[in-house]
Amino acid sequence: MSGANPWRGLFPATALPFHEDLSIDEENLRGLIRFPIGVRGVSGLACNGHAEDAWALTREERDLETRIHVEEAGG
């Protein structure tokens, strides 16, 4: 296999904060995404990829969470 392995490094899962009305807390989510990005060894983030609350989100909420991750991670 040639080329660099794109799956090297750490891929931490981010928590998904909610408001009391169970809507996604976008401001706190953005902060939780920014925190690990600058840590040495972190190569990416796991968004909707673990046994957190993704199973209970609507498609629109999963799309919103993913879009926020992409925006904050810079692509």
N, C-alpha and C positions, 0 to 999 in steps of 0.2 A: 504494500500500500504506500503510495507516495503522498507527499504533502503533509502539512501539519494536521494534527488531530483537533477538530473544532470542539471536542468535548473535554478538553483538559482544563483543569482548574476547578474552582468551586462554583456551584450554582445554588445559592441559598434561596429558600422559599420565603416569600414575603407574606406577612400577616395581612388580612383584609379588615380594616377598621370600619365600624358602622356607627351611625347616629342612633339615638334612642328609638327613632321611628323605623329602624332597620334599613335606611338608605345608606349607600356607600359614602363614607367620609373621605371625600377626594383629597382634601388638604392634608390630612394625616397619612393617607396612603402615599401621597407624593413624598412626604418626609421619610416614610419607611423604605421607599424605593431608593431615595438618594443616599441613605446611610451606607449600605454595603457596596455601592458602586465604586467608591474610591479605595476600597480595601484591597491590598495586594493579594493576588491569588484568585480574586473573584473574576470569573470569565463571563458570567451571565446570571440571570435570575430565573427562578421557577415561578411562573405566573399561571395560576389555575392548574398546577401540575401536581398537586398533593392532596392528601385527605383532610383538607381544611373545610371550607364551606362552599367550594365551587359546585358541588352537587346540588346545592340549594339555590343557586343563583339562576336568574333567567338568562336567556341568550343575550339580551341587551346589557344586563349587568356584567356578564363575562366579557362582552365586547368592550364595555367601558373600562373595566379593570385592565384588560390587555392594552387598550389604547393609551391609558395613563402610563403603564409600564414602558411602552415604546417611546412615548414623549419624554419621560424622565430619564430614561437610559440613553437617549440620543439615537435611537434607531434599532 
